[in-house]
Amino acid sequence: MNNSALLHIVERLEGFLGRLPDSIRKPVLNELTPLKELFLQQRPPRFVLTGSHPMPLLDFVARIFADDAEEAPSRETLTGLFRWQKIALGQHGSIQLLDARGADANALALVRDALQHQPADLFFFLPAEHDAKAATRREIERLEKLLAWNGSGAAGAKLIELQTPGSASFLKQEFDMPAIRASFVGIYSLGPTLRRTLAGELPNAARVELVRSGGDRHAQSEIAELLVKSTSAICAAIGAQPIPLADLPVLTTLQLVMVSGIMYISGRERSLRAATEFVGAIGANVGLGMILREGARAALKFFPGWGNVVCGMVAGAGTFAIGRAATVYFIEGATLRDARRVFARNKQQSLSDKEPRALREPRSKP
């Protein structure tokens, strides 16, 4: 399933949401926003390397990414100095990196144009081990300019100072510079453990490309959890609306897109067919079984009051259970039998936790 097919699904969903009351439509669209950022606006993360350390660019990338990548990082194409370089990280992802170290006045003009055309997500400051104080100060002043130029200063890029053996911290002493103070995240050692921090600091549009290429299960699980929670909230809101049977194709499609998204985060390709097979394998059959079960759920909408509430809970709980099962199977490496157990347990638990007291407690006899 390519992005054009996914875009078509989202456009149909947004058309359906137009039929919902205003009080429901806005919260649902808010949940849809991170999903669009993650999968429709997805792009490689953009990093800028500053400082005075002479480490070669690919060596620098390898220090952070090579331990997790299937292959050593490599440039996809050779471009001029002080421009964005696209660097492949194994088979599943890439980054863009701009090496701004040692830029003179003419080179700074090139860097400024590159940043204003494509703003960076995060800046690295990598000082040399034994730089003179005056030289380091010049590098920091140059960094302040780059941060201010980044997308006209509106991109909100983050800043990380890197340490190598023998280097000291410099940026904490420069908090009188507004751009450095506003962007500074912290000081980290140069190594593969930095990658998890990067995944948490990047905007949604740049996160998936990074985590699916590295095999970091923790970072992949975090994005999968965001996907599952947002999709469950959308399904619960749609399922609670008094539109009998009309929402079945929407809910089913959303659940399949969620599962295919989790597959994609794990490093696999998106596939609605494979998602359908997985959903059927864990016992949430997409087909006659689901139509009958969801048809019974939809029939409750003909009863006022608690009927719509129950419908929404069933839709949300079922979606959450499917998402959790997909996460443990595709990302955490569980067996299909374990995934079935996770699906059954989470669905039952979600329903029992959210069931209205009026439906859960028996009525007192007159």
N, C-alpha and C positions, 0 to 999 in steps of 0.2 A: 504494500500500500504506500504510494508516494504522497508527497505533500499536497498535490492537486486534489487527490481523492479525499484526503483528510480535510482540506479546505472546503470541499463540497459538503462534507458531512457537517462541519461546523456552521456553514451558511444555512443549511436546512434546519439545524437546531436553533439558530438565532431566529429563523422565520417562525418556528413553533413557539419560541419564547414570547414573540410578539402577541400571542393570543392569551398570555397569562396576565393576571392583574398587576398593576404597577408595583404594588407592595411586594410581590414575589419576583417580578422580572428583574429588578435592580440587584437584589442579593445573588440571584442565579448568574447574572452577567458578571458580577464580581468574582464568582467562583470560576467562571469560564476564562477570565483574563489570564491567570497563571498557566492554564493549559495551552492557550494560544501562544503565550510567550515561550513555553518550553518546546513545543512541537511545530508550530507554524512559523514562528519568527526565529527559529533555531539557527545559530551561526557559530563559527569558531570563536573562542575567547581571544581577546586582543590584549597583549602585554607589551609594555615598554621597559627596556632595560637601560638604566642609567647608572652613574657612578664612574669609577676609574679603574676597576679591576680589569686586567687584560685577558681574562678567560675567554677562549673562543666561543662563539655563539652556540654552536651545536653541543659543545661540551657543557655549557651552562644548561641548556635544555635537557640534556641527558642526566644531569645531576638531580633534576626534579622528576623527570618523567620516564626515563629509560627502564628503571627497575620494574615498573608496572606494565609498560607497553610490550607488545609481542615482538616488535622490531625496534631497532635503534632509530631515534628521530632523524629525519632527513628533510632537506629543502625540496619542495615540490617543483619550484622554478627558481632560477637565479635572477634577482632584481638588483637595482642599484643600491648603493649604500644609503642609509638614513631613510629607508622606505620600508613599508610593511613586507615582511617575509612570511610566506605560508609554509609551515613546518608540519609534516605528517608524523603522527604518533601511532605507529602500528597500522592496523588495517581499518580501524573504526573511527578515527577522529583526527583532528588537526588543530593547531593553534596559529594565530598570527602574532608575530613578534617584531618589534621595531627596536633596533639597537641604536640608541642615541648617545652612546658613550663617545667622548672626545669630539663632539660636534663643534665646529667653529661657527662664525657668524653666518657664512653662506649655507653651511649644512643645517644650522638651526632653522633657517627659512624653509628648507625642505621638510624638516620634521614638523614645523608648525603647520604647513599645508597638509601633511599627511594626517595629523591629529584633528584638524578641523574638518577634513573630509570623512575620516573614520575615527571617531573618538576611542581612546583606550578604555578598557575596563579596569586595569590595574597596572600600577607602576612598581618596578623593582628598583631599589637602590643598593648597588653592590660596590662598596668601597674597597680599595686595595689594602693590603695588610699593613703597609708602612708608608702611606701617603703623608706628605707634609700637610700641615694644618691649612695653609693658604690654598693648596691645590684642592683639598676636600671642600673648602668653603666655596670655591668657584663651581665645583660640581653641584653643590646644594643650591646655589643661586640659579644655576641652569635648570635644575629640577623644578624649582619654584616657577620659572617661566613656562616650562612644559605643562605643568599642572594647570596653570592659568589659561594656556592656549587650548587645552583639551576640550574640543567641542564647544568653544567659546565659554569655557568654564562651567557648563551646565550639565556635564555628563555624570558628575558625582563619582569619578574614578577613585579607587582605593590605592593606598601606598603601603608597601611592605619593605622594611629594611632587612637585608640579608647579611648574615655573618659567616665568615669563613675563619678557619683557625688563625689566630693572631690579629684579627680585625677587631675594632672597637665600635661602639655605638656613637653615631653622630647626630641623627635626626631629632632625637629627644631634646637636644640642646637648641633646636631651631624652631621651637613652637611659636616664636614671635612672627614667623612667616605664616600668614593666614591660610594659604593653599596647603602647606605641609601639615599644619595643625588640623585642618578639616578633613584631610584625606588619610591621615596616618592610622594604620591598623595595629602594627606591632613589629617586633624584631624576631626573626626566625632564622634557624640554621638552614643552610643550603643543603637540601637532601629530599628524598622521596616522601618523608612525612609531611612536608609542606603542601603536598598536593591536596590533602583533605581540607586544609585551611582555605586553599584557593577555591575549591568547589563551594564552600560556604559563603565566600565573599563576592562571587561573580553574580551578575544579574541573571534572571531565569533564562533569557535567550541564549546565554553562553554556557550554561551549566551542563546540559545534556551532552554536548560534544566532548567535554572534558571527562566526565565520569564514565561514559560508556567505552571510552578508549583505554581506561586504566584498570578496570577490574576491581576498583575499590568498592567492596560490597556495602560498607557503611554509607558512603556518599550516594551510591545507587539506591539504597533503601530509603534514604531521606527524600530523594526526588520521587520515588515510587509512592511513599506515604503521602506526599503532597498531592500527587495525581489521584490516589484512591480517595482521600478525604474530599477533594473538590468534586470528583465525579459522583461520589455518594451523596453529597449535599445537593447537587443538581438533580439527581434521580429522585431524592426524597421530596424536593420541592415540586417537581413535575408530577410525581406519583400522587401527591396530596390534592391535586386539582380535580374538580368535578368534570372530567372529560372522559367518560367511560370508554375503554378500549382504544381510544385514539392515540394514547401515549405509548402503546406497546412497542411499535417499531422504534420510537425515539429511545426508550429505556434500553431495549436490546442492543441497539447500535452503540449507545454510550458505553455499555458494559464491554462490548467487544473492542471498541476503540481503546478503552482503559487497559484491557489485557494486552493488546498489541503494543500500547505505549510502554508497558512494563517490560515486554519482550525487547523492545528497542533500547531501553535504558540498560538492559543487561548485556548488550552487545549483539543481539540478534537483529534480524530485519523485521520490520513491521509486516504483519500478515493477518488480515481478518479471518482467513480460512484457518490458519493455525490457532488463532484465538478461539474460534468457534469449536475446534476439536478439543482444546484444553477445557473450555467451559463445560462441554459435554462429558469429558472424562472425569471431572470432579463431581458430577451429579447435578449440575445446573444446566440441563439440556436446553440448547437453543433449538427450538423446533416444536413438535407437538407437546412435549412435556412442559416446556416453558409457557406455551400459549395457554394450555389448560390451567396451569398454576396461576399465571398472571391474569388469565380471564376470571378466575375466582376472586383474585385480589381486586380486579377492576369492578366486579359486580358489587362489592361493598360500597362503591361510590353512590349507588342508588339509595343508600340509607343515609339520612342526614346526621350531622353531629360527628360521632366518632368514626364513621365510615371512612371519610377522607383522611383523617389522622392515621388510621391503621394502614390505609393504602400507601401513604407517604413513608411510614415506618418500614413496611415490608419492602418497598422499592429501595430505600436507602440501606437497610440492613443487608438485603441480598447483594447489592452492589459492593458494599464494604467487604462482605465475606468473600466474594469472588476476587476482589482486589488483593486481599490478604493472602489468599491461597496462591494467586499468581506470583506475588512477591516472594513467598517462601520457596516456590518451585523454581522460578526463573532466576532469581537473584541470590537467594540463600542456599540453593542447591539441594533442597529437600526432594524426597521421592514423591511420585504421584500419589501414593497411598497417604503420605503425610499431608499432602496438599488437600486431599479429600477431607481428612480429619480437621484441618484448619478451617476449611470452608464450612463444614457442619457446625463446628464449635462457635465460630464467630457469628454465623447467622443466628443461631439460637441465643447466644449471649446478647447480641445487639437488640434482638426483639424483646427479650425479657427485661433488659435495662431500660428500654424506651417505652414499653407498653404503658398506656395510661392506667392509673390506679383504678379508675371506674370500670375498666375492662378486666383488670387483673384480679380484683377482689370480688368474691361472690356477694350477691345482693342479700341483704337481710330479709328474712321472711316477715310478712305483715303480721 
